[in-house]
């Protein structure tokens, strides 16, 4: 019975003290440690920009660039938190707001989240954005200090909602008398500002900080620091930590992936009843992460991209591969079977290129002699079953 399974898990897991973890939270990307190894230069640069707030000046707006997992968010949170603590000791008026605009992804919700950090009560819905902005302005001037607004994954928000809110925020000081606002934007896209309104571009990027990827040695130091606090003593060796760091270093120096690998490896060791985390546990964790990435990529695809992927899977399972023409024929049948009007062959060719770019299929251009060139579409054998189960229309 299902109830018996749940009872068994509760008995075996919850009532026993973990032999692996002391504090699993320390391995989550959201955890901000007391020190951030190998980001001293970036911390210093951002702190030097923001610290002028402690003598009543408005800092420059800052754009932080870097690949995923290079410490951008951690440094921004670390610096603003430390300066807020120092401001409290010096009786300086300093507040900060952190908003991940991928999670808080509408203009209303972003502005409401920012405004609430001043103590305002903003309802989830029901009032106009202009009214939220007016209340935010009033609250700031009544308070009279500096508000630093950290907008994470700002490129995602602009692509989805445009840059109207950014324009308001970079110009907000013109509407304020006694308070000031400074913006810290965080993005993975080095070309992000090129598509902005020129008026936003000039004001938002007053200062820029670029975060380089971590190398394997730096990742090892980061993992070792976290592992000492996260795991029971003796559970993980330096060799396993180094292996984990090496895997993540191949992924553009992504510390977030390295921490995920370490955490999931620990969870697998715990599930298996092991007393130590081994390289095999890390290998299994890497597979779990990759499967999770594939599922996330597939579930967020637009409808017709899913229909194309469905057609490719069915074609590959039957023939092993297919040309773009064959894929299009299968796609048309698939779309009609689900009751949708097919797109043009040119658009489907573009979708195939997009699916290839994100790694869900392989589309290789081959020469057919006097018949010209075509794309041969395949799916790696180890991914077929995963994709097959992930595609739902």
ABEGO torsion letter per residue (X at the ends): XAAAAAAAAAAAAAABBBAABABAAAABAABBBABBBGAAAAAAAAAAAAAAAAAGBBBBBBBBBEBBGAGAAAAAAAAAAAAAAAAAAAGBBBBBBBBBAAABABAAAAAAAAAAAAGBBBBABGBBAAAAAAAAAAAAAAAGBBBBBBBBGAAAAAAAAEAAAAAAAAAAAAABAABBBBBBBBBABAAAAAABBAAAAAAAAABBBBBBBBBAAAAAAAAAAAAAAABBBGABBAAAAAAAAAAAAAAGGBAAAAAAAAAAAAAAAAAAGBABBBAAAAAAAAAAAAAAAAAAAAAABBAAAAAAAAAAAAAAAAAGBBBAAAAAAAAAAAAAAAGBBBBBAAAAAAAAAAAAAAGABBBBBBBAEAAEBBBBBBBBAAAAAAAAAABBX
